[in-house]
Amino acid sequence: MGRPPATEARDTRQGILDAALDLFSEKGFFGTSMREIARAVGVRESAIYHHFENKEALLDALVKEQGQER
């Protein structure tokens, strides 16, 4: 089976970021679990950890992404 193509990986990463932003906005950072984010994206929790070391790293990526949109 192997790894998904790079475009799929970017889409998954962006999907994780989008879902995390929605859930963090709705439930707060501490009220949102990695499992909930995975469920919202439709991936396994391990897929999130492929892209982000932990929930704090996910939040850092969101902050950086939001800072770049001007």
All heavy atoms as a GROMACS GRO file, in nm:
protein
  550
    1MET      N    1   0.083  -0.119   0.000
    1MET     CA    2   0.000   0.000   0.000
    1MET      C    3   0.087   0.125   0.000
    1MET      O    4   0.070   0.211  -0.083
    1MET     CB    5  -0.096  -0.006   0.116
    1MET     CG    6  -0.193   0.108   0.118
    1MET     SD    7  -0.313   0.080   0.247
    1MET     CE    8  -0.452   0.154   0.170
    2GLY      N    9   0.180   0.141   0.096
    2GLY     CA   10   0.273   0.251   0.096
    2GLY      C   11   0.215   0.382   0.147
    2GLY      O   12   0.103   0.389   0.196
    3ARG      N   13   0.294   0.483   0.131
    3ARG     CA   14   0.256   0.618   0.174
    3ARG      C   15   0.166   0.684   0.073
    3ARG      O   16   0.179   0.665  -0.046
    3ARG     CB   17   0.381   0.704   0.184
    3ARG     CG   18   0.439   0.708   0.318
    3ARG     CD   19   0.539   0.819   0.323
    3ARG     NE   20   0.556   0.844   0.464
    3ARG     CZ   21   0.662   0.898   0.516
    3ARG    NH1   22   0.759   0.936   0.439
    3ARG    NH2   23   0.670   0.917   0.644
    4PRO      N   24   0.076   0.771   0.121
    4PRO     CA   25  -0.006   0.847   0.027
    4PRO      C   26   0.080   0.950  -0.048
    4PRO      O   27   0.185   0.990   0.003
    4PRO     CB   28  -0.108   0.916   0.116
    4PRO     CG   29  -0.050   0.916   0.251
    4PRO     CD   30   0.045   0.800   0.258
    5PRO      N   31   0.037   0.991  -0.164
    5PRO     CA   32   0.111   1.094  -0.237
    5PRO      C   33   0.123   1.222  -0.155
    5PRO      O   34   0.043   1.248  -0.066
    5PRO     CB   35   0.025   1.119  -0.362
    5PRO     CG   36  -0.064   1.000  -0.373
    5PRO     CD   37  -0.080   0.945  -0.236
    6ALA      N   38   0.222   1.304  -0.187
    6ALA     CA   39   0.249   1.426  -0.112
    6ALA      C   40   0.128   1.519  -0.109
    6ALA      O   41   0.102   1.584  -0.008
    6ALA     CB   42   0.370   1.498  -0.171
    7THR      N   43   0.053   1.524  -0.218
    7THR     CA   44  -0.065   1.613  -0.219
    7THR      C   45  -0.170   1.565  -0.120
    7THR      O   46  -0.234   1.647  -0.054
    7THR     CB   47  -0.127   1.622  -0.359
    7THR    OG1   48  -0.157   1.492  -0.407
    7THR    CG2   49  -0.035   1.693  -0.456
    8GLU      N   50  -0.186   1.434  -0.107
    8GLU     CA   51  -0.280   1.381  -0.008
    8GLU      C   52  -0.234   1.416   0.133
    8GLU      O   53  -0.315   1.449   0.220
    8GLU     CB   54  -0.293   1.230  -0.021
    8GLU     CG   55  -0.402   1.185  -0.114
    8GLU     CD   56  -0.419   1.034  -0.110
    8GLU    OE1   57  -0.432   0.978   0.002
    8GLU    OE2   58  -0.417   0.974  -0.217
    9ALA      N   59  -0.103   1.406   0.158
    9ALA     CA   60  -0.049   1.438   0.290
    9ALA      C   61  -0.073   1.585   0.323
    9ALA      O   62  -0.110   1.619   0.435
    9ALA     CB   63   0.099   1.405   0.296
   10ARG      N   64  -0.054   1.674   0.224
   10ARG     CA   65  -0.081   1.817   0.246
   10ARG      C   66  -0.228   1.840   0.273
   10ARG      O   67  -0.265   1.920   0.359
   10ARG     CB   68  -0.035   1.900   0.127
   10ARG     CG   69   0.113   1.930   0.126
   10ARG     CD   70   0.149   2.036   0.025
   10ARG     NE   71   0.123   1.997  -0.112
   10ARG     CZ   72   0.206   1.927  -0.188
   10ARG    NH1   73   0.322   1.890  -0.139
   10ARG    NH2   74   0.176   1.895  -0.311
   11ASP      N   75  -0.315   1.770   0.200
   11ASP     CA   76  -0.459   1.783   0.221
   11ASP      C   77  -0.497   1.735   0.361
   11ASP      O   78  -0.578   1.798   0.429
   11ASP     CB   79  -0.537   1.704   0.117
   11ASP     CG   80  -0.527   1.763  -0.023
   11ASP    OD1   81  -0.484   1.879  -0.036
   11ASP    OD2   82  -0.563   1.691  -0.118
   12THR      N   83  -0.438   1.624   0.405
   12THR     CA   84  -0.466   1.573   0.539
   12THR      C   85  -0.419   1.671   0.644
   12THR      O   86  -0.492   1.702   0.739
   12THR     CB   87  -0.398   1.435   0.560
   12THR    OG1   88  -0.449   1.344   0.463
   12THR    CG2   89  -0.423   1.383   0.700
   13ARG      N   90  -0.299   1.724   0.627
   13ARG     CA   91  -0.245   1.821   0.722
   13ARG      C   92  -0.336   1.943   0.730
   13ARG      O   93  -0.369   1.990   0.839
   13ARG     CB   94  -0.104   1.863   0.682
   13ARG     CG   95  -0.037   1.957   0.782
   13ARG     CD   96   0.104   1.994   0.736
   13ARG     NE   97   0.178   2.063   0.838
   13ARG     CZ   98   0.164   2.191   0.869
   13ARG    NH1   99   0.077   2.265   0.802
   13ARG    NH2  100   0.235   2.247   0.965
   14GLN      N  101  -0.379   1.993   0.616
   14GLN     CA  102  -0.467   2.110   0.615
   14GLN      C  103  -0.603   2.076   0.677
   14GLN      O  104  -0.660   2.157   0.748
   14GLN     CB  105  -0.485   2.165   0.473
   14GLN     CG  106  -0.555   2.299   0.470
   14GLN     CD  107  -0.482   2.406   0.550
   14GLN    OE1  108  -0.362   2.427   0.532
   14GLN    NE2  109  -0.553   2.472   0.640
   15GLY      N  110  -0.652   1.958   0.652
   15GLY     CA  111  -0.778   1.914   0.713
   15GLY      C  112  -0.768   1.909   0.864
   15GLY      O  113  -0.862   1.948   0.936
   16ILE      N  114  -0.654   1.863   0.913
   16ILE     CA  115  -0.631   1.859   1.058
   16ILE      C  116  -0.629   2.000   1.114
   16ILE      O  117  -0.692   2.029   1.216
   16ILE     CB  118  -0.498   1.785   1.090
   16ILE    CG1  119  -0.510   1.637   1.052
   16ILE    CG2  120  -0.459   1.803   1.236
   16ILE    CD1  121  -0.377   1.563   1.049
   17LEU      N  122  -0.559   2.090   1.047
   17LEU     CA  123  -0.554   2.229   1.092
   17LEU      C  124  -0.693   2.293   1.092
   17LEU      O  125  -0.730   2.362   1.188
   17LEU     CB  126  -0.458   2.311   1.004
   17LEU     CG  127  -0.310   2.280   1.021
   17LEU    CD1  128  -0.228   2.346   0.911
   17LEU    CD2  129  -0.261   2.325   1.158
   18ASP      N  130  -0.768   2.270   0.987
   18ASP     CA  131  -0.903   2.327   0.978
   18ASP      C  132  -0.994   2.275   1.088
   18ASP      O  133  -1.065   2.351   1.153
   18ASP     CB  134  -0.965   2.298   0.841
   18ASP     CG  135  -0.895   2.369   0.726
   18ASP    OD1  136  -0.820   2.465   0.751
   18ASP    OD2  137  -0.916   2.326   0.611
   19ALA      N  138  -0.990   2.143   1.110
   19ALA     CA  139  -1.074   2.083   1.214
   19ALA      C  140  -1.032   2.131   1.352
   19ALA      O  141  -1.117   2.161   1.438
   19ALA     CB  142  -1.067   1.930   1.206
   20ALA      N  143  -0.902   2.140   1.374
   20ALA     CA  144  -0.853   2.186   1.504
   20ALA      C  145  -0.897   2.330   1.530
   20ALA      O  146  -0.942   2.362   1.641
   20ALA     CB  147  -0.700   2.176   1.510
   21LEU      N  148  -0.889   2.414   1.430
   21LEU     CA  149  -0.932   2.553   1.446
   21LEU      C  150  -1.080   2.560   1.482
   21LEU      O  151  -1.118   2.630   1.576
   21LEU     CB  152  -0.905   2.634   1.319
   21LEU     CG  153  -0.944   2.781   1.322
   21LEU    CD1  154  -0.869   2.855   1.433
   21LEU    CD2  155  -0.917   2.846   1.188
   22ASP      N  156  -1.161   2.484   1.412
   22ASP     CA  157  -1.305   2.481   1.442
   22ASP      C  158  -1.331   2.432   1.584
   22ASP      O  159  -1.408   2.493   1.659
   22ASP     CB  160  -1.380   2.391   1.343
   22ASP     CG  161  -1.386   2.449   1.203
   22ASP    OD1  162  -1.360   2.570   1.185
   22ASP    OD2  163  -1.416   2.371   1.110
   23LEU      N  164  -1.269   2.321   1.620
   23LEU     CA  165  -1.293   2.263   1.752
   23LEU      C  166  -1.235   2.349   1.864
   23LEU      O  167  -1.297   2.364   1.970
   23LEU     CB  168  -1.238   2.120   1.758
   23LEU     CG  169  -1.318   2.019   1.677
   23LEU    CD1  170  -1.241   1.889   1.661
   23LEU    CD2  171  -1.453   1.993   1.745
   24PHE      N  172  -1.117   2.404   1.844
   24PHE     CA  173  -1.059   2.492   1.946
   24PHE      C  174  -1.147   2.615   1.966
   24PHE      O  175  -1.165   2.662   2.078
   24PHE     CB  176  -0.918   2.538   1.908
   24PHE     CG  177  -0.812   2.428   1.911
   24PHE    CD1  178  -0.691   2.449   1.849
   24PHE    CD2  179  -0.833   2.307   1.975
   24PHE    CE1  180  -0.592   2.353   1.851
   24PHE    CE2  181  -0.735   2.208   1.977
   24PHE     CZ  182  -0.614   2.231   1.915
   25SER      N  183  -1.202   2.666   1.857
   25SER     CA  184  -1.291   2.782   1.866
   25SER      C  185  -1.419   2.749   1.942
   25SER      O  186  -1.471   2.830   2.019
   25SER     CB  187  -1.329   2.833   1.726
   25SER     OG  188  -1.216   2.878   1.658
   26GLU      N  189  -1.470   2.629   1.918
   26GLU     CA  190  -1.596   2.586   1.979
   26GLU      C  191  -1.579   2.540   2.124
   26GLU      O  192  -1.657   2.578   2.211
   26GLU     CB  193  -1.653   2.472   1.896
   26GLU     CG  194  -1.784   2.414   1.947
   26GLU     CD  195  -1.829   2.296   1.865
   26GLU    OE1  196  -1.804   2.295   1.742
   26GLU    OE2  197  -1.888   2.204   1.924
   27LYS      N  198  -1.475   2.458   2.150
   27LYS     CA  199  -1.462   2.392   2.280
   27LYS      C  200  -1.341   2.437   2.360
   27LYS      O  201  -1.323   2.394   2.473
   27LYS     CB  202  -1.452   2.241   2.258
   27LYS     CG  203  -1.571   2.182   2.184
   27LYS     CD  204  -1.549   2.039   2.153
   27LYS     CE  205  -1.597   1.959   2.270
   27LYS     NZ  206  -1.590   1.815   2.247
   28GLY      N  207  -1.256   2.519   2.299
   28GLY     CA  208  -1.132   2.560   2.365
   28GLY      C  209  -1.022   2.458   2.343
   28GLY      O  210  -1.047   2.342   2.308
   29PHE      N  211  -0.900   2.503   2.364
   29PHE     CA  212  -0.783   2.416   2.345
   29PHE      C  213  -0.788   2.296   2.439
   29PHE      O  214  -0.771   2.182   2.399
   29PHE     CB  215  -0.655   2.498   2.366
   29PHE     CG  216  -0.530   2.417   2.355
   29PHE    CD1  217  -0.480   2.380   2.232
   29PHE    CD2  218  -0.461   2.378   2.469
   29PHE    CE1  219  -0.364   2.304   2.220
   29PHE    CE2  220  -0.345   2.303   2.459
   29PHE     CZ  221  -0.297   2.266   2.334
   30PHE      N  222  -0.811   2.323   2.568
   30PHE     CA  223  -0.808   2.216   2.667
   30PHE      C  224  -0.932   2.128   2.659
   30PHE      O  225  -0.930   2.014   2.705
   30PHE     CB  226  -0.790   2.273   2.808
   30PHE     CG  227  -0.656   2.338   2.827
   30PHE    CD1  228  -0.645   2.475   2.835
   30PHE    CD2  229  -0.542   2.261   2.834
   30PHE    CE1  230  -0.520   2.535   2.851
   30PHE    CE2  231  -0.416   2.320   2.849
   30PHE     CZ  232  -0.407   2.458   2.858
   31GLY      N  233  -1.040   2.178   2.602
   31GLY     CA  234  -1.162   2.100   2.589
   31GLY      C  235  -1.168   2.013   2.465
   31GLY      O  236  -1.265   1.940   2.444
   32THR      N  237  -1.066   2.021   2.382
   32THR     CA  238  -1.061   1.944   2.257
   32THR      C  239  -0.953   1.838   2.266
   32THR      O  240  -0.839   1.866   2.304
   32THR     CB  241  -1.028   2.038   2.138
   32THR    OG1  242  -1.125   2.141   2.131
   32THR    CG2  243  -1.025   1.963   2.007
   33SER      N  244  -0.988   1.716   2.231
   33SER     CA  245  -0.890   1.608   2.232
   33SER      C  246  -0.840   1.580   2.091
   33SER      O  247  -0.906   1.613   1.992
   33SER     CB  248  -0.952   1.480   2.290
   33SER     OG  249  -1.047   1.426   2.200
   34MET      N  250  -0.725   1.518   2.085
   34MET     CA  251  -0.671   1.477   1.955
   34MET      C  252  -0.764   1.376   1.890
   34MET      O  253  -0.780   1.375   1.768
   34MET     CB  254  -0.531   1.418   1.972
   34MET     CG  255  -0.428   1.519   2.020
   34MET     SD  256  -0.395   1.648   1.899
   34MET     CE  257  -0.248   1.584   1.825
   35ARG      N  258  -0.828   1.294   1.970
   35ARG     CA  259  -0.923   1.196   1.916
   35ARG      C  260  -1.041   1.266   1.848
   35ARG      O  261  -1.085   1.224   1.742
   35ARG     CB  262  -0.973   1.106   2.030
   35ARG     CG  263  -1.070   1.000   1.982
   35ARG     CD  264  -1.098   0.898   2.090
   35ARG     NE  265  -0.977   0.816   2.103
   35ARG     CZ  266  -0.934   0.765   2.218
   35ARG    NH1  267  -0.998   0.785   2.329
   35ARG    NH2  268  -0.824   0.692   2.220
   36GLU      N  269  -1.089   1.375   1.908
   36GLU     CA  270  -1.200   1.450   1.846
   36GLU      C  271  -1.158   1.512   1.713
   36GLU      O  272  -1.235   1.513   1.618
   36GLU     CB  273  -1.248   1.560   1.941
   36GLU     CG  274  -1.322   1.511   2.061
   36GLU     CD  275  -1.354   1.624   2.156
   36GLU    OE1  276  -1.260   1.692   2.203
   36GLU    OE2  277  -1.474   1.644   2.183
   37ILE      N  278  -1.037   1.564   1.710
   37ILE     CA  279  -0.986   1.623   1.586
   37ILE      C  280  -0.978   1.515   1.478
   37ILE      O  281  -1.022   1.535   1.365
   37ILE     CB  282  -0.850   1.691   1.609
   37ILE    CG1  283  -0.866   1.809   1.706
   37ILE    CG2  284  -0.790   1.738   1.476
   37ILE    CD1  285  -0.734   1.865   1.757
   38ALA      N  286  -0.923   1.401   1.514
   38ALA     CA  287  -0.910   1.290   1.419
   38ALA      C  288  -1.048   1.249   1.367
   38ALA      O  289  -1.066   1.229   1.246
   38ALA     CB  290  -0.841   1.171   1.484
   39ARG      N  291  -1.144   1.239   1.456
   39ARG     CA  292  -1.280   1.200   1.417
   39ARG      C  293  -1.338   1.304   1.320
   39ARG      O  294  -1.402   1.268   1.221
   39ARG     CB  295  -1.368   1.188   1.541
   39ARG     CG  296  -1.499   1.117   1.515
   39ARG     CD  297  -1.582   1.095   1.641
   39ARG     NE  298  -1.506   1.037   1.751
   39ARG     CZ  299  -1.497   1.091   1.873
   39ARG    NH1  300  -1.561   1.202   1.902
   39ARG    NH2  301  -1.426   1.032   1.967
   40ALA      N  302  -1.316   1.431   1.347
   40ALA     CA  303  -1.370   1.537   1.261
   40ALA      C  304  -1.309   1.532   1.121
   40ALA      O  305  -1.376   1.564   1.022
   40ALA     CB  306  -1.344   1.674   1.325
   41VAL      N  307  -1.183   1.492   1.113
   41VAL     CA  308  -1.114   1.485   0.983
   41VAL      C  309  -1.144   1.354   0.912
   41VAL      O  310  -1.138   1.346   0.789
   41VAL     CB  311  -0.961   1.503   1.002
   41VAL    CG1  312  -0.887   1.496   0.870
   41VAL    CG2  313  -0.930   1.633   1.071
   42GLY      N  314  -1.175   1.251   0.990
   42GLY     CA  315  -1.198   1.119   0.932
   42GLY      C  316  -1.071   1.039   0.914
   42GLY      O  317  -1.057   0.961   0.820
   43VAL      N  318  -0.976   1.063   1.006
   43VAL     CA  319  -0.849   0.989   1.002
   43VAL      C  320  -0.826   0.926   1.139
   43VAL      O  321  -0.895   0.958   1.236
   43VAL     CB  322  -0.730   1.081   0.966
   43VAL    CG1  323  -0.746   1.139   0.828
   43VAL    CG2  324  -0.710   1.191   1.070
   44ARG      N  325  -0.728   0.838   1.146
   44ARG     CA  326  -0.690   0.781   1.274
   44ARG      C  327  -0.609   0.885   1.352
   44ARG      O  328  -0.543   0.971   1.293
   44ARG     CB  329  -0.604   0.657   1.254
   44ARG     CG  330  -0.681   0.544   1.193
   44ARG     CD  331  -0.591   0.427   1.172
   44ARG     NE  332  -0.665   0.324   1.101
   44ARG     CZ  333  -0.642   0.196   1.116
   44ARG    NH1  334  -0.545   0.155   1.194
   44ARG    NH2  335  -0.713   0.109   1.048
   45GLU      N  336  -0.612   0.873   1.482
   45GLU     CA  337  -0.538   0.966   1.567
   45GLU      C  338  -0.388   0.964   1.532
   45GLU      O  339  -0.322   1.067   1.535
   45GLU     CB  340  -0.560   0.928   1.713
   45GLU     CG  341  -0.521   1.033   1.811
   45GLU     CD  342  -0.561   0.998   1.953
   45GLU    OE1  343  -0.649   0.913   1.975
   45GLU    OE2  344  -0.502   1.058   2.044
   46SER      N  345  -0.338   0.848   1.495
   46SER     CA  346  -0.195   0.836   1.460
   46SER      C  347  -0.160   0.923   1.340
   46SER      O  348  -0.045   0.967   1.327
   46SER     CB  349  -0.158   0.690   1.434
   46SER     OG  350  -0.233   0.638   1.325
   47ALA      N  351  -0.256   0.949   1.251
   47ALA     CA  352  -0.230   1.035   1.136
   47ALA      C  353  -0.198   1.177   1.180
   47ALA      O  354  -0.116   1.246   1.118
   47ALA     CB  355  -0.349   1.035   1.040
   48ILE      N  356  -0.261   1.221   1.287
   48ILE     CA  357  -0.232   1.355   1.338
   48ILE      C  358  -0.089   1.361   1.388
   48ILE      O  359  -0.015   1.455   1.359
   48ILE     CB  360  -0.330   1.395   1.449
   48ILE    CG1  361  -0.472   1.404   1.393
   48ILE    CG2  362  -0.289   1.529   1.511
   48ILE    CD1  363  -0.578   1.433   1.496
   49TYR      N  364  -0.048   1.255   1.461
   49TYR     CA  365   0.087   1.252   1.515
   49TYR      C  366   0.193   1.236   1.406
   49TYR      O  367   0.310   1.265   1.430
   49TYR     CB  368   0.100   1.144   1.622
   49TYR     CG  369   0.023   1.180   1.746
   49TYR    CD1  370  -0.096   1.116   1.778
   49TYR    CD2  371   0.069   1.281   1.831
   49TYR    CE1  372  -0.168   1.150   1.892
   49TYR    CE2  373  -0.002   1.316   1.944
   49TYR     CZ  374  -0.120   1.250   1.975
   49TYR     OH  375  -0.190   1.286   2.086
   50HIS      N  376   0.153   1.194   1.289
   50HIS     CA  377   0.245   1.191   1.175
   50HIS      C  378   0.281   1.334   1.134
   50HIS      O  379   0.394   1.361   1.091
   50HIS     CB  380   0.182   1.116   1.057
   50HIS     CG  381   0.261   1.124   0.933
   50HIS    ND1  382   0.376   1.050   0.912
   50HIS    CD2  383   0.245   1.197   0.821
   50HIS    CE1  384   0.426   1.080   0.793
   50HIS    NE2  385   0.349   1.168   0.736
   51HIS      N  386   0.186   1.425   1.148
   51HIS     CA  387   0.205   1.563   1.106
   51HIS      C  388   0.247   1.656   1.220
   51HIS      O  389   0.315   1.756   1.195
   51HIS     CB  390   0.076   1.617   1.043
   51HIS     CG  391   0.040   1.548   0.917
   51HIS    ND1  392   0.097   1.578   0.795
   51HIS    CD2  393  -0.048   1.448   0.892
   51HIS    CE1  394   0.046   1.501   0.701
   51HIS    NE2  395  -0.043   1.420   0.757
   52PHE      N  396   0.203   1.626   1.342
   52PHE     CA  397   0.227   1.714   1.456
   52PHE      C  398   0.271   1.631   1.576
   52PHE      O  399   0.209   1.529   1.607
   52PHE     CB  400   0.100   1.793   1.491
   52PHE     CG  401   0.047   1.872   1.376
   52PHE    CD1  402  -0.057   1.821   1.299
   52PHE    CD2  403   0.102   1.994   1.342
   52PHE    CE1  404  -0.106   1.892   1.191
   52PHE    CE2  405   0.054   2.065   1.233
   52PHE     CZ  406  -0.051   2.015   1.157
   53GLU      N  407   0.374   1.676   1.644
   53GLU     CA  408   0.429   1.601   1.758
   53GLU      C  409   0.327   1.586   1.871
   53GLU      O  410   0.318   1.482   1.935
   53GLU     CB  411   0.553   1.673   1.810
   53GLU     CG  412   0.623   1.601   1.921
   53GLU     CD  413   0.749   1.673   1.966
   53GLU    OE1  414   0.800   1.761   1.894
   53GLU    OE2  415   0.796   1.640   2.075
   54ASN      N  416   0.250   1.692   1.895
   54ASN     CA  417   0.151   1.691   2.002
   54ASN      C  418   0.050   1.804   1.977
   54ASN      O  419   0.060   1.875   1.876
   54ASN     CB  420   0.218   1.706   2.139
   54ASN     CG  421   0.310   1.826   2.146
   54ASN    OD1  422   0.280   1.932   2.091
   54ASN    ND2  423   0.424   1.809   2.210
   55LYS      N  424  -0.044   1.820   2.068
   55LYS     CA  425  -0.149   1.919   2.049
   55LYS      C  426  -0.092   2.061   2.052
   55LYS      O  427  -0.138   2.149   1.980
   55LYS     CB  428  -0.257   1.901   2.156
   55LYS     CG  429  -0.384   1.977   2.126
   55LYS     CD  430  -0.503   1.932   2.208
   55LYS     CE  431  -0.497   1.968   2.351
   55LYS     NZ  432  -0.624   1.954   2.424
   56GLU      N  433   0.010   2.083   2.132
   56GLU     CA  434   0.074   2.215   2.138
   56GLU      C  435   0.139   2.249   2.004
   56GLU      O  436   0.132   2.364   1.958
   56GLU     CB  437   0.177   2.220   2.251
   56GLU     CG  438   0.116   2.220   2.390
   56GLU     CD  439   0.073   2.081   2.438
   56GLU    OE1  440   0.109   1.977   2.375
   56GLU    OE2  441  -0.001   2.076   2.538
   57ALA      N  442   0.202   2.152   1.939
   57ALA     CA  443   0.263   2.174   1.808
   57ALA      C  444   0.156   2.205   1.704
   57ALA      O  445   0.177   2.288   1.614
   57ALA     CB  446   0.345   2.053   1.766
   58LEU      N  447   0.042   2.142   1.718
   58LEU     CA  448  -0.071   2.170   1.629
   58LEU      C  449  -0.119   2.314   1.648
   58LEU      O  450  -0.140   2.387   1.551
   58LEU     CB  451  -0.183   2.070   1.657
   58LEU     CG  452  -0.315   2.082   1.584
   58LEU    CD1  453  -0.297   2.090   1.434
   58LEU    CD2  454  -0.404   1.964   1.619
   59LEU      N  455  -0.131   2.357   1.773
   59LEU     CA  456  -0.170   2.495   1.800
   59LEU      C  457  -0.066   2.593   1.746
   59LEU      O  458  -0.102   2.694   1.686
   59LEU     CB  459  -0.189   2.515   1.951
   59LEU     CG  460  -0.228   2.656   1.996
   59LEU    CD1  461  -0.360   2.698   1.936
   59LEU    CD2  462  -0.233   2.663   2.147
   60ASP      N  463   0.061   2.564   1.764
   60ASP     CA  464   0.168   2.649   1.711
   60ASP      C  465   0.156   2.664   1.560
   60ASP      O  466   0.172   2.774   1.506
   60ASP     CB  467   0.306   2.594   1.746
   60ASP     CG  468   0.341   2.609   1.893
   60ASP    OD1  469   0.275   2.689   1.963
   60ASP    OD2  470   0.434   2.539   1.938
   61ALA      N  471   0.128   2.554   1.491
   61ALA     CA  472   0.113   2.559   1.345
   61ALA      C  473  -0.007   2.644   1.306
   61ALA      O  474  -0.001   2.719   1.208
   61ALA     CB  475   0.098   2.417   1.289
   62LEU      N  476  -0.114   2.635   1.383
   62LEU     CA  477  -0.233   2.719   1.356
   62LEU      C  478  -0.200   2.866   1.373
   62LEU      O  479  -0.240   2.948   1.289
   62LEU     CB  480  -0.347   2.682   1.451
   62LEU     CG  481  -0.435   2.568   1.410
   62LEU    CD1  482  -0.531   2.532   1.523
   62LEU    CD2  483  -0.514   2.602   1.285
   63VAL      N  484  -0.130   2.899   1.478
   63VAL     CA  485  -0.094   3.039   1.504
   63VAL      C  486  -0.006   3.092   1.392
   63VAL      O  487  -0.028   3.202   1.342
   63VAL     CB  488  -0.025   3.053   1.642
   63VAL    CG1  489   0.035   3.191   1.660
   63VAL    CG2  490  -0.124   3.021   1.754
   64LYS      N  491   0.092   3.013   1.350
   64LYS     CA  492   0.180   3.054   1.241
   64LYS      C  493   0.101   3.072   1.112
   64LYS      O  494   0.122   3.168   1.038
   64LYS     CB  495   0.292   2.952   1.220
   64LYS     CG  496   0.397   2.957   1.325
   64LYS     CD  497   0.503   2.851   1.301
   64LYS     CE  498   0.601   2.848   1.417
   64LYS     NZ  499   0.695   2.738   1.406
   65GLU      N  500   0.009   2.978   1.083
   65GLU     CA  501  -0.070   2.986   0.962
   65GLU      C  502  -0.159   3.110   0.962
   65GLU      O  503  -0.171   3.181   0.863
   65GLU     CB  504  -0.155   2.860   0.947
   65GLU     CG  505  -0.238   2.861   0.820
   65GLU     CD  506  -0.326   2.737   0.810
   65GLU    OE1  507  -0.435   2.738   0.870
   65GLU    OE2  508  -0.286   2.642   0.741
   66GLN      N  509  -0.221   3.138   1.074
   66GLN     CA  510  -0.309   3.254   1.085
   66GLN      C  511  -0.231   3.384   1.072
   66GLN      O  512  -0.279   3.481   1.018
   66GLN     CB  513  -0.388   3.251   1.216
   66GLN     CG  514  -0.484   3.135   1.228
   66GLN     CD  515  -0.589   3.133   1.118
   66GLN    OE1  516  -0.652   3.234   1.090
   66GLN    NE2  517  -0.605   3.019   1.055
   67GLY      N  518  -0.107   3.384   1.122
   67GLY     CA  519  -0.023   3.502   1.113
   67GLY      C  520   0.022   3.532   0.972
   67GLY      O  521   0.052   3.647   0.938
   68GLN      N  522   0.026   3.431   0.886
   68GLN     CA  523   0.069   3.449   0.748
   68GLN      C  524  -0.040   3.499   0.659
   68GLN      O  525  -0.015   3.550   0.551
   68GLN     CB  526   0.125   3.317   0.693
   68GLN     CG  527   0.252   3.275   0.759
   68GLN     CD  528   0.299   3.139   0.710
   68GLN    OE1  529   0.234   3.073   0.633
   68GLN    NE2  530   0.414   3.097   0.759
   69GLU      N  531  -0.166   3.485   0.701
   69GLU     CA  532  -0.280   3.529   0.619
   69GLU      C  533  -0.307   3.676   0.646
   69GLU      O  534  -0.363   3.714   0.747
   69GLU     CB  535  -0.404   3.446   0.653
   69GLU     CG  536  -0.392   3.302   0.613
   69GLU     CD  537  -0.515   3.223   0.651
   69GLU    OE1  538  -0.617   3.283   0.690
   69GLU    OE2  539  -0.509   3.100   0.642
   70ARG      N  540  -0.265   3.760   0.556
   70ARG     CA  541  -0.287   3.906   0.572
   70ARG      C  542  -0.338   3.962   0.445
   70ARG      O  543  -0.319   3.928   0.341
   70ARG     CB  544  -0.157   3.973   0.610
   70ARG     CG  545  -0.113   3.931   0.748
   70ARG     CD  546   0.013   4.005   0.786
   70ARG     NE  547   0.060   3.951   0.910
   70ARG     CZ  548   0.076   4.021   1.019
   70ARG    NH1  549   0.052   4.148   1.020
   70ARG    NH2  550   0.119   3.966   1.128
   0.00000   0.00000   0.00000
